[in-house]
Amino acid sequence: MEKKQELYRGKAKSVFATDDPNYYIMLYRDDTSAFDGKIIKQLEDKGRTNNHFNFFIMKKLEEAGIPTHTVKLLSDTECLVKKLKMLPVECVVRNVAAGSICRRLGVKEGLELKQPTFEFFYKDDELHDPMVNDSHILAFGWGTQEEIDTMKSLSFKINDVLKALFDKAGLILVDYKLEFGKDVDGNIILGDEFSPDGCRLWDKETRKKLDKDRFRQNLGGVIEGYKEVARRIGCPL
Ligand code: TMP
């Protein structure tokens, strides 16, 4: 498949056209962003690590019956994906309180939730990704009720699959962010990526953070953390 022009440059990945209109190439860069792009740094080997990590997780999700855009690895930093029309929302599932829910609701980091929560955020860095609900999505025409219901049920199904996968590796899946899009037939498909850039993972025993909070909170050893997770879940790097 031939790589053509860059169509979109995100904070950490770039999307390229190919000679087939149904497929894109996703390039994982070393850029690491926090606080809606306020801080951007290059972390050596992050692009390669996240590309392999994401591919491993997406394959596990496919095996569990979740439709994803992932087709195949093309190189250490590139993945072939199905073309999707992305919905402009982020879907966040939480099992344990951390990050913005602690600030919003005044709860302590580490509080175990009685059941997982689901939140939508509108994707807009300048507005700092404000939280929205179903009625905003319907009112602005970002998606239909059926699409909303599908995103929620897939997000919870993904929680069942990944909580178990990380638990077996001695890790707590604290929370994560997903993005969905529509394929040419209008089906809701998991897009973007799943990597330690977009989730929180803690060691079960020590509660050591092994995700992007190491970057946000200046704890050091960011990519070492990502690689430790990869090693523990059996993801080849
Ligand atoms: P939050 O606690 O900041 O709301 O984030 C919840 C989870 O979603 C956390 O694992 C980080 C991830 N996330 C992103 O990857 N990108 C984003 O823009 C946001 C808002 C959250």
Residues whose N, C-alpha, C, O or C-beta is under 5 A from the ligand:
A	BS01	TMP	V92 A98 G99 S100 I101 D129 D175 Y176 K177 D197 G198 C199 R200
